């Protein structure tokens, strides 16, 4: 006989569904375009539960962004920890492959970055200072540790090349299918794309 979840477990599960639904809605429609009604429907939850868990829409947005970037940090951290003793260049290539795989599984990541990166407002500053800056600093450390890698002045360019190259095809998957006939969401396409991006940035 299966155990019945406690009330605290039910509340935690509902909150997680709301956060995941919010991440998708904010990535698709932006902060202003995403409504709490839509988020509640996606989460299969009563709209009143959103205000129970989150005092403001901004608080919900920050939780949604933190959820996506937290998953990314965990994914990259686990993969890099498993390759602690690997050759530095292969370790860097595998970090890029892992980022591509994550972008394929979570296209909301890139959509959210593009949506919020367009405006010099409080949300953009919070996203950069809280989540993007640590990722960028890790990228710079990788880039400078490769010895004969990119010059420091090129690292900002390389960072955005990686962000776009790793993510765009998955963020616009319907367009890719119509334009090229390739379904980028298949496992084979994801693996090919990961190898291509890793090989381009770390030959």
Secondary structure, 3 states (H helix, E strand, C coil): CCCCCCHHHHHHHHHHHHHHHHHHHHHHHHHHHCCHHHHHHHHCCCHHHHHHHCCCHHHHHHHHHHHHHHHHHHHHHHHHHHCCCCCHHHHHHHHHHHHHHHHHHCCHHHHHHHHHHCCCCHHHHHHHHHHHHHHHHHHHHHHHHCCCCCCHHHHHHHHHHHHHHHHHHHHCHHHHHHHHCCCCCCHHHHHHHHHHHHHHHCC
